[in-house]
Amino acid sequence: DSVETQHVAGSSFNVLQNYIAGICPTNPNSYFAMGITNSTGQIIIYVPSIQALGSNYIGETRYYDMEYRTNLMAGSWQPVPNYSNIPASGSSITCTNVIQNPAAFYRTKVWLLP
């Protein structure tokens, strides 16, 4: 296996996935997680955005997409309106009541671009 596809103990991502997500695989407090909560009937979805900083990321920007679907067995992932191609700012990306169907599944995609 190449280094990029190897897993570091304690991490569910391989080395390349950790690099893209901006997490440190040897730090248990560094992880990629999307949060979903219900506050007084409003669905709030949030994910921390991690800027691509440091000598390993020169000239790169990390981007995020939030997606949803109402059925995991049928259909496809759809973009959450106005939450695509979001450049990392170092602050959480938060959206409230983005779709009208409360019974939905969500995911976040992250990638790097020069």
VMD Tcl script that builds the backbone (N, CA, C; Angstrom):
set m [mol new atoms 342]
animate dup $m
set s [atomselect $m all]
$s set {name element resname resid chain x y z} {
  {N N ASP 1 A 0.834 -1.200 0.000}
  {CA C ASP 1 A 0.000 0.000 0.000}
  {C C ASP 1 A 0.868 1.249 0.000}
  {N N SER 2 A 0.388 2.270 -0.685}
  {CA C SER 2 A 1.093 3.551 -0.636}
  {C C SER 2 A 0.776 4.225 0.694}
  {N N VAL 3 A 1.585 5.178 1.059}
  {CA C VAL 3 A 1.385 5.891 2.328}
  {C C VAL 3 A 0.005 6.523 2.380}
  {N N GLU 4 A -0.468 7.051 1.256}
  {CA C GLU 4 A -1.754 7.747 1.223}
  {C C GLU 4 A -2.933 6.861 1.600}
  {N N THR 5 A -2.839 5.562 1.336}
  {CA C THR 5 A -3.968 4.673 1.602}
  {C C THR 5 A -3.844 3.935 2.935}
  {N N GLN 6 A -2.760 4.173 3.653}
  {CA C GLN 6 A -2.580 3.507 4.944}
  {C C GLN 6 A -3.398 4.197 6.027}
  {N N HIS 7 A -3.849 3.400 6.985}
  {CA C HIS 7 A -4.603 3.937 8.109}
  {C C HIS 7 A -3.679 4.120 9.304}
  {N N VAL 8 A -3.909 5.204 10.038}
  {CA C VAL 8 A -3.186 5.460 11.273}
  {C C VAL 8 A -4.042 4.929 12.403}
  {N N ALA 9 A -3.431 4.267 13.374}
  {CA C ALA 9 A -4.183 3.703 14.504}
  {C C ALA 9 A -5.051 4.776 15.143}
  {N N GLY 10 A -6.310 4.449 15.373}
  {CA C GLY 10 A -7.236 5.366 16.023}
  {C C GLY 10 A -7.997 6.264 15.073}
  {N N SER 11 A -7.706 6.188 13.778}
  {CA C SER 11 A -8.391 7.022 12.802}
  {C C SER 11 A -9.196 6.142 11.854}
  {N N SER 12 A -10.405 6.586 11.527}
  {CA C SER 12 A -11.218 5.815 10.584}
  {C C SER 12 A -10.919 6.204 9.133}
  {N N PHE 13 A -10.133 7.264 8.937}
  {CA C PHE 13 A -9.752 7.704 7.604}
  {C C PHE 13 A -8.333 7.255 7.287}
  {N N ASN 14 A -8.022 7.155 5.999}
  {CA C ASN 14 A -6.635 6.888 5.629}
  {C C ASN 14 A -5.852 8.204 5.630}
  {N N VAL 15 A -4.563 8.152 5.382}
  {CA C VAL 15 A -3.697 9.327 5.471}
  {C C VAL 15 A -4.160 10.434 4.518}
  {N N LEU 16 A -4.486 10.084 3.286}
  {CA C LEU 16 A -4.934 11.087 2.323}
  {C C LEU 16 A -6.257 11.725 2.762}
  {N N GLN 17 A -7.199 10.932 3.232}
  {CA C GLN 17 A -8.478 11.475 3.694}
  {C C GLN 17 A -8.281 12.415 4.884}
  {N N ASN 18 A -7.391 12.056 5.803}
  {CA C ASN 18 A -7.080 12.938 6.927}
  {C C ASN 18 A -6.512 14.266 6.429}
  {N N TYR 19 A -5.591 14.205 5.483}
  {CA C TYR 19 A -4.968 15.404 4.919}
  {C C TYR 19 A -6.033 16.301 4.275}
  {N N ILE 20 A -6.897 15.726 3.457}
  {CA C ILE 20 A -7.941 16.497 2.777}
  {C C ILE 20 A -8.893 17.134 3.784}
  {N N ALA 21 A -9.289 16.385 4.807}
  {CA C ALA 21 A -10.222 16.899 5.808}
  {C C ALA 21 A -9.566 17.879 6.782}
  {N N GLY 22 A -8.228 17.880 6.839}
  {CA C GLY 22 A -7.531 18.798 7.724}
  {C C GLY 22 A -7.453 18.338 9.160}
  {N N ILE 23 A -7.499 17.032 9.354}
  {CA C ILE 23 A -7.432 16.515 10.726}
  {C C ILE 23 A -6.105 15.804 10.964}
  {N N CYS 24 A -5.702 15.765 12.215}
  {CA C CYS 24 A -4.449 15.127 12.609}
  {C C CYS 24 A -4.768 13.727 13.120}
  {N N PRO 25 A -4.359 12.690 12.407}
  {CA C PRO 25 A -4.742 11.330 12.779}
  {C C PRO 25 A -4.151 10.843 14.096}
  {N N THR 26 A -3.127 11.514 14.588}
  {CA C THR 26 A -2.524 11.084 15.856}
  {C C THR 26 A -3.070 11.853 17.054}
  {N N ASN 27 A -3.986 12.804 16.801}
  {CA C ASN 27 A -4.597 13.580 17.876}
  {C C ASN 27 A -6.052 13.145 18.039}
  {N N PRO 28 A -6.409 12.506 19.162}
  {CA C PRO 28 A -7.781 12.032 19.338}
  {C C PRO 28 A -8.812 13.160 19.411}
  {N N ASN 29 A -8.383 14.394 19.634}
  {CA C ASN 29 A -9.299 15.532 19.676}
  {C C ASN 29 A -9.465 16.192 18.308}
  {N N SER 30 A -8.813 15.639 17.290}
  {CA C SER 30 A -8.917 16.159 15.938}
  {C C SER 30 A -9.722 15.154 15.110}
  {N N TYR 31 A -10.923 15.533 14.721}
  {CA C TYR 31 A -11.780 14.626 13.958}
  {C C TYR 31 A -12.739 15.427 13.091}
  {N N PHE 32 A -13.288 14.786 12.085}
  {CA C PHE 32 A -14.246 15.405 11.170}
  {C C PHE 32 A -15.632 14.923 11.554}
  {N N ALA 33 A -16.503 15.832 11.905}
  {CA C ALA 33 A -17.852 15.435 12.318}
  {C C ALA 33 A -18.859 16.510 11.940}
  {N N MET 34 A -19.983 16.068 11.449}
  {CA C MET 34 A -21.106 16.944 11.166}
  {C C MET 34 A -22.076 16.823 12.325}
  {N N GLY 35 A -22.623 17.931 12.755}
  {CA C GLY 35 A -23.592 17.907 13.851}
  {C C GLY 35 A -24.978 18.276 13.361}
  {N N ILE 36 A -25.967 17.617 13.919}
  {CA C ILE 36 A -27.360 17.920 13.600}
  {C C ILE 36 A -28.115 17.992 14.913}
  {N N THR 37 A -28.873 19.050 15.091}
  {CA C THR 37 A -29.663 19.190 16.304}
  {C C THR 37 A -31.024 19.783 15.960}
  {N N ASN 38 A -31.962 19.625 16.872}
  {CA C ASN 38 A -33.294 20.185 16.716}
  {C C ASN 38 A -33.493 21.176 17.851}
  {N N SER 39 A -33.697 22.421 17.489}
  {CA C SER 39 A -33.897 23.466 18.484}
  {C C SER 39 A -35.251 24.117 18.246}
  {N N THR 40 A -36.172 23.876 19.161}
  {CA C THR 40 A -37.539 24.393 19.080}
  {C C THR 40 A -38.158 24.169 17.704}
  {N N GLY 41 A -38.002 22.962 17.188}
  {CA C GLY 41 A -38.608 22.583 15.926}
  {C C GLY 41 A -37.807 22.946 14.693}
  {N N GLN 42 A -36.690 23.614 14.851}
  {CA C GLN 42 A -35.845 23.953 13.713}
  {C C GLN 42 A -34.652 23.006 13.661}
  {N N ILE 43 A -34.406 22.442 12.491}
  {CA C ILE 43 A -33.257 21.568 12.307}
  {C C ILE 43 A -32.042 22.443 12.019}
  {N N ILE 44 A -30.985 22.229 12.794}
  {CA C ILE 44 A -29.749 22.995 12.626}
  {C C ILE 44 A -28.637 22.008 12.295}
  {N N ILE 45 A -27.950 22.254 11.191}
  {CA C ILE 45 A -26.857 21.398 10.735}
  {C C ILE 45 A -25.589 22.229 10.772}
  {N N TYR 46 A -24.520 21.651 11.311}
  {CA C TYR 46 A -23.273 22.410 11.383}
  {C C TYR 46 A -22.080 21.487 11.219}
  {N N VAL 47 A -21.024 22.074 10.679}
  {CA C VAL 47 A -19.752 21.369 10.497}
  {C C VAL 47 A -18.646 22.417 10.645}
  {N N PRO 48 A -17.581 22.082 11.359}
  {CA C PRO 48 A -16.478 23.040 11.437}
  {C C PRO 48 A -15.762 23.112 10.092}
  {N N SER 49 A -15.392 24.319 9.686}
  {CA C SER 49 A -14.591 24.449 8.462}
  {C C SER 49 A -13.151 24.714 8.889}
  {N N ILE 50 A -12.256 23.942 8.341}
  {CA C ILE 50 A -10.843 24.004 8.723}
  {C C ILE 50 A -10.055 24.558 7.544}
  {N N GLN 51 A -9.454 25.720 7.727}
  {CA C GLN 51 A -8.672 26.325 6.655}
  {C C GLN 51 A -7.450 25.474 6.332}
  {N N ALA 52 A -7.041 25.508 5.084}
  {CA C ALA 52 A -5.846 24.781 4.638}
  {C C ALA 52 A -4.632 25.664 4.904}
  {N N LEU 53 A -4.073 25.528 6.098}
  {CA C LEU 53 A -2.946 26.362 6.523}
  {C C LEU 53 A -1.710 25.509 6.738}
  {N N GLY 54 A -0.542 26.117 6.632}
  {CA C GLY 54 A 0.705 25.412 6.883}
  {C C GLY 54 A 1.454 25.102 5.602}
  {N N SER 55 A 2.685 24.678 5.758}
  {CA C SER 55 A 3.555 24.455 4.601}
  {C C SER 55 A 3.084 23.322 3.694}
  {N N ASN 56 A 2.298 22.393 4.214}
  {CA C ASN 56 A 1.785 21.299 3.378}
  {C C ASN 56 A 0.615 21.718 2.491}
  {N N TYR 57 A 0.052 22.895 2.738}
  {CA C TYR 57 A -1.148 23.339 2.019}
  {C C TYR 57 A -0.924 24.610 1.202}
  {N N ILE 58 A 0.289 24.951 0.878}
  {CA C ILE 58 A 0.568 26.210 0.180}
  {C C ILE 58 A -0.228 26.275 -1.122}
  {N N GLY 59 A -1.003 27.338 -1.261}
  {CA C GLY 59 A -1.783 27.563 -2.471}
  {C C GLY 59 A -3.063 26.757 -2.569}
  {N N GLU 60 A -3.439 26.029 -1.523}
  {CA C GLU 60 A -4.658 25.218 -1.578}
  {C C GLU 60 A -5.748 25.812 -0.685}
  {N N THR 61 A -6.981 25.593 -1.095}
  {CA C THR 61 A -8.151 26.016 -0.325}
  {C C THR 61 A -9.036 24.803 -0.110}
  {N N ARG 62 A -9.531 24.650 1.095}
  {CA C ARG 62 A -10.440 23.550 1.424}
  {C C ARG 62 A -11.873 24.039 1.191}
  {N N TYR 63 A -12.691 23.197 0.566}
  {CA C TYR 63 A -14.088 23.513 0.266}
  {C C TYR 63 A -15.012 22.449 0.855}
  {N N TYR 64 A -16.267 22.857 1.094}
  {CA C TYR 64 A -17.273 21.965 1.665}
  {C C TYR 64 A -18.571 22.028 0.869}
  {N N ASP 65 A -19.251 20.897 0.803}
  {CA C ASP 65 A -20.621 20.791 0.291}
  {C C ASP 65 A -21.454 20.111 1.365}
  {N N MET 66 A -22.667 20.577 1.583}
  {CA C MET 66 A -23.626 19.862 2.412}
  {C C MET 66 A -24.665 19.263 1.471}
  {N N GLU 67 A -24.994 18.002 1.705}
  {CA C GLU 67 A -25.962 17.299 0.864}
  {C C GLU 67 A -26.979 16.578 1.740}
  {N N TYR 68 A -28.139 16.284 1.141}
  {CA C TYR 68 A -29.181 15.563 1.875}
  {C C TYR 68 A -29.897 14.601 0.935}
  {N N ARG 69 A -30.588 13.684 1.540}
  {CA C ARG 69 A -31.521 12.818 0.814}
  {C C ARG 69 A -32.563 12.323 1.806}
  {N N THR 70 A -33.742 12.005 1.316}
  {CA C THR 70 A -34.838 11.582 2.187}
  {C C THR 70 A -34.963 10.072 2.278}
  {N N ASN 71 A -34.243 9.348 1.413}
  {CA C ASN 71 A -34.322 7.892 1.419}
  {C C ASN 71 A -32.937 7.338 1.089}
  {N N LEU 72 A -32.367 6.549 1.980}
  {CA C LEU 72 A -31.035 5.993 1.731}
  {C C LEU 72 A -31.048 4.852 0.722}
  {N N MET 73 A -32.207 4.264 0.481}
  {CA C MET 73 A -32.295 3.121 -0.430}
  {C C MET 73 A -32.641 3.527 -1.862}
  {N N ALA 74 A -33.177 4.720 -2.040}
  {CA C ALA 74 A -33.589 5.148 -3.378}
  {C C ALA 74 A -33.254 6.630 -3.545}
  {N N GLY 75 A -33.053 7.012 -4.777}
  {CA C GLY 75 A -32.750 8.412 -5.053}
  {C C GLY 75 A -31.270 8.701 -4.931}
  {N N SER 76 A -30.942 9.963 -4.976}
  {CA C SER 76 A -29.538 10.362 -4.911}
  {C C SER 76 A -29.375 11.543 -3.959}
  {N N TRP 77 A -28.124 11.808 -3.601}
  {CA C TRP 77 A -27.823 12.946 -2.731}
  {C C TRP 77 A -28.076 14.230 -3.502}
  {N N GLN 78 A -28.697 15.190 -2.829}
  {CA C GLN 78 A -29.000 16.491 -3.417}
  {C C GLN 78 A -28.261 17.576 -2.638}
  {N N PRO 79 A -27.815 18.631 -3.308}
  {CA C PRO 79 A -27.153 19.708 -2.570}
  {C C PRO 79 A -28.143 20.437 -1.669}
  {N N VAL 80 A -27.702 20.781 -0.481}
  {CA C VAL 80 A -28.499 21.645 0.386}
  {C C VAL 80 A -28.438 23.035 -0.261}
  {N N PRO 81 A -29.584 23.642 -0.551}
  {CA C PRO 81 A -29.573 24.936 -1.248}
  {C C PRO 81 A -28.668 25.958 -0.551}
  {N N ASN 82 A -27.825 26.586 -1.329}
  {CA C ASN 82 A -26.898 27.635 -0.879}
  {C C ASN 82 A -25.763 27.132 0.005}
  {N N TYR 83 A -25.525 25.829 0.042}
  {CA C TYR 83 A -24.443 25.277 0.854}
  {C C TYR 83 A -23.549 24.349 0.029}
  {N N SER 84 A -23.121 24.852 -1.133}
  {CA C SER 84 A -22.202 24.126 -2.006}
  {C C SER 84 A -20.989 24.997 -2.283}
  {N N ASN 85 A -19.842 24.353 -2.451}
  {CA C ASN 85 A -18.599 25.058 -2.779}
  {C C ASN 85 A -18.268 26.155 -1.775}
  {N N ILE 86 A -18.398 25.846 -0.501}
  {CA C ILE 86 A -18.133 26.819 0.558}
  {C C ILE 86 A -16.649 26.758 0.927}
  {N N PRO 87 A -15.909 27.856 0.748}
  {CA C PRO 87 A -14.501 27.837 1.150}
  {C C PRO 87 A -14.383 27.864 2.670}
  {N N ALA 88 A -13.415 27.132 3.196}
  {CA C ALA 88 A -13.202 27.077 4.641}
  {C C ALA 88 A -12.817 28.453 5.159}
  {N N SER 89 A -13.415 28.824 6.288}
  {CA C SER 89 A -13.136 30.121 6.895}
  {C C SER 89 A -12.506 29.981 8.268}
  {N N GLY 90 A -12.532 28.779 8.819}
  {CA C GLY 90 A -12.071 28.580 10.185}
  {C C GLY 90 A -13.208 28.627 11.184}
  {N N SER 91 A -14.392 29.010 10.736}
  {CA C SER 91 A -15.587 29.041 11.586}
  {C C SER 91 A -16.527 27.919 11.162}
  {N N SER 92 A -17.472 27.605 12.016}
  {CA C SER 92 A -18.448 26.568 11.665}
  {C C SER 92 A -19.347 27.033 10.531}
  {N N ILE 93 A -19.696 26.091 9.679}
  {CA C ILE 93 A -20.702 26.321 8.647}
  {C C ILE 93 A -22.012 25.843 9.259}
  {N N THR 94 A -22.988 26.731 9.354}
  {CA C THR 94 A -24.246 26.401 10.026}
  {C C THR 94 A -25.412 26.776 9.126}
  {N N CYS 95 A -26.367 25.858 8.989}
  {CA C CYS 95 A -27.589 26.184 8.263}
  {C C CYS 95 A -28.792 25.697 9.064}
  {N N THR 96 A -29.869 26.444 8.965}
  {CA C THR 96 A -31.085 26.167 9.727}
  {C C THR 96 A -32.262 25.994 8.780}
  {N N ASN 97 A -33.045 24.927 8.996}
  {CA C ASN 97 A -34.250 24.669 8.193}
  {C C ASN 97 A -33.993 24.827 6.703}
  {N N VAL 98 A -32.998 24.115 6.229}
  {CA C VAL 98 A -32.606 24.250 4.834}
  {C C VAL 98 A -33.559 23.557 3.867}
  {N N ILE 99 A -34.222 22.513 4.325}
  {CA C ILE 99 A -35.255 21.864 3.512}
  {C C ILE 99 A -36.476 21.674 4.390}
  {N N GLN 100 A -37.603 21.518 3.794}
  {CA C GLN 100 A -38.847 21.450 4.563}
  {C C GLN 100 A -39.191 20.053 5.056}
  {N N ASN 101 A -38.446 19.044 4.636}
  {CA C ASN 101 A -38.709 17.680 5.074}
  {C C ASN 101 A -37.795 17.358 6.251}
  {N N PRO 102 A -38.345 17.259 7.478}
  {CA C PRO 102 A -37.480 17.003 8.640}
  {C C PRO 102 A -36.898 15.591 8.674}
  {N N ALA 103 A -37.489 14.663 7.926}
  {CA C ALA 103 A -36.987 13.287 7.903}
  {C C ALA 103 A -36.002 13.141 6.754}
  {N N ALA 104 A -34.778 13.604 6.977}
  {CA C ALA 104 A -33.773 13.568 5.926}
  {C C ALA 104 A -32.439 13.117 6.501}
  {N N PHE 105 A -31.576 12.640 5.619}
  {CA C PHE 105 A -30.213 12.243 5.964}
  {C C PHE 105 A -29.282 13.290 5.374}
  {N N TYR 106 A -28.215 13.602 6.091}
  {CA C TYR 106 A -27.292 14.637 5.647}
  {C C TYR 106 A -25.865 14.111 5.614}
  {N N ARG 107 A -25.052 14.712 4.745}
  {CA C ARG 107 A -23.626 14.419 4.737}
  {C C ARG 107 A -22.892 15.676 4.281}
  {N N THR 108 A -21.608 15.705 4.588}
  {CA C THR 108 A -20.753 16.810 4.160}
  {C C THR 108 A -19.594 16.238 3.360}
  {N N LYS 109 A -19.293 16.869 2.249}
  {CA C LYS 109 A -18.130 16.490 1.441}
  {C C LYS 109 A -17.084 17.583 1.611}
  {N N VAL 110 A -15.829 17.188 1.594}
  {CA C VAL 110 A -14.724 18.141 1.732}
  {C C VAL 110 A -13.659 17.801 0.700}
  {N N TRP 111 A -13.034 18.835 0.108}
  {CA C TRP 111 A -11.983 18.617 -0.862}
  {C C TRP 111 A -11.056 19.833 -0.889}
  {N N LEU 112 A -9.900 19.646 -1.509}
  {CA C LEU 112 A -8.907 20.712 -1.667}
  {C C LEU 112 A -8.769 21.072 -3.131}
  {N N LEU 113 A -8.587 22.376 -3.399}
  {CA C LEU 113 A -8.310 22.852 -4.752}
  {C C LEU 113 A -7.190 23.889 -4.693}
  {N N PRO 114 A -6.366 23.925 -5.725}
  {CA C PRO 114 A -5.308 24.953 -5.772}
  {C C PRO 114 A -5.888 26.319 -6.082}
}
mol reanalyze $m
mol bondsrecalc $m
mol representation Tube
mol addrep $m
